[in-house]
Amino acid sequence: MFKIGDMVVHPMHGAGQVVSLDEYQVAGADKRYYKIQPLGPSDLTVMVPIDNAERIGLRAVITAADVDRLWTILSSDPETLPDDHNRRREFLEGKLRLSDAYQTAEVVRDLIGRQQAQNRLTEKGSQLLERGVQSLAGEIAAVRGADLSDVTMQVWARLDDLKHIN
């Protein structure tokens, strides 16, 4: 069970902080919820039933030591993605849906590799790359207690550096 102040990752909304534990009457029964404030400049709050948090995929952010593993994954050789754009999209979206930081890093790495090899990405590929970078940046910002926009710029800069090395 998470506590107020814990940093968590929601599979659809990314990294955020548990700001309260609330109780509501739903269908005549008391239900407890995590109220989560996602990182970034949004007034959005996410309510997650405590009973369903694990099934939904709510998880703690990675540790500071694990951030180095993300950079290692990003700098490793990319895997070859399916040539068929529908299969490629399904494969990458499936990995992103897992809400696993390491799988997300693989998606970003592989899309950067494809972008270098093809000199471009499809519109959907670009959207998936952006989604992956935002997810990684959110998690790193949560771990470091840093500003999301600053970390997002750092991630893109690191990816640009990797493009010049590979």
FENLIN-V882923 format. One record per pair of residues at least 24 apart in sequence whose ideal C-beta (glycine too) atoms are under 6 Angstrom apart, sorted by sequence separation. I is the first residue (numbers start at 0). J is the second residue. If there is no record, write none. Layout:
i={I/I}
j={J/J}
This chain:
i={13/14/107/12/106/107/103/80/73/77/78/103/72/77/103/12/72/80/69/73/77/88/9/91/84/100/61/56/10/14/111/9/7/8/8/6/66/66/60/63/60/60/74/10/8/38/38/39/38/13/14/13/14/14/6}
j={37/38/131/37/131/132/131/109/104/108/109/134/104/109/135/45/105/113/104/108/112/123/45/127/121/138/100/98/56/60/158/57/57/58/60/60/139/142/138/142/141/142/161/98/98/137/140/147/147/134/137/137/138/141/141}
